[in-house]
Amino acid sequence: MISQKPGTMDETAWVRPEFHVYTRSAQRWIVIPKETAAFETMPADLSIFAGKKG
């Protein structure tokens, strides 16, 4: 997982989220692509995030 401060990247076209967490409280206008993993809350098994690199 990468933590990046907003506004610090000049070119963001290459950035693609690998997963979304806490989607239960997402705004209605947020569109999460079907091919992207999404979790309503924080998964109990965090090993699913192991090896993810941005």
C-alpha positions in Angstrom: 0.0 0.0 0.0 1.3 3.5 -0.9 0.4 6.6 1.1 0.6 9.7 -1.0 -0.3 13.2 -0.1 -2.9 14.8 -2.4 -1.6 17.1 -5.0 2.0 15.8 -5.0 1.9 14.0 -8.3 2.0 15.9 -11.6 0.9 12.9 -13.7 -1.8 10.6 -12.3 -3.1 8.9 -15.5 -1.1 5.7 -14.5 -2.6 5.5 -11.0 -5.2 2.7 -10.7 -6.6 1.6 -7.3 -6.2 -2.1 -6.6 -8.9 -2.2 -3.9 -11.4 0.0 -2.0 -12.0 -0.3 1.7 -15.0 1.0 3.7 -17.3 1.1 0.7 -20.3 0.8 2.9 -20.0 4.5 3.7 -19.0 5.6 0.2 -20.9 8.4 -1.4 -23.6 7.3 -3.9 -21.8 9.0 -6.8 -18.6 7.0 -6.3 -18.2 4.4 -9.0 -16.1 1.4 -8.2 -15.1 -0.6 -11.3 -16.4 -4.2 -11.1 -12.8 -5.6 -11.7 -11.5 -3.7 -8.6 -11.8 -5.5 -5.2 -14.1 -3.7 -2.8 -14.8 -4.3 0.9 -17.6 -2.8 2.9 -15.4 -2.7 6.0 -11.8 -3.5 6.8 -11.3 -7.2 6.1 -10.4 -9.3 9.1 -7.8 -11.2 7.1 -5.3 -8.5 6.0 -3.1 -11.0 4.2 -5.1 -10.2 1.0 -3.2 -7.0 0.8 0.2 -8.7 1.2 2.4 -8.2 -1.8 0.4 -5.4 -3.3 2.7 -2.7 -4.7 1.8 0.6 -6.3 
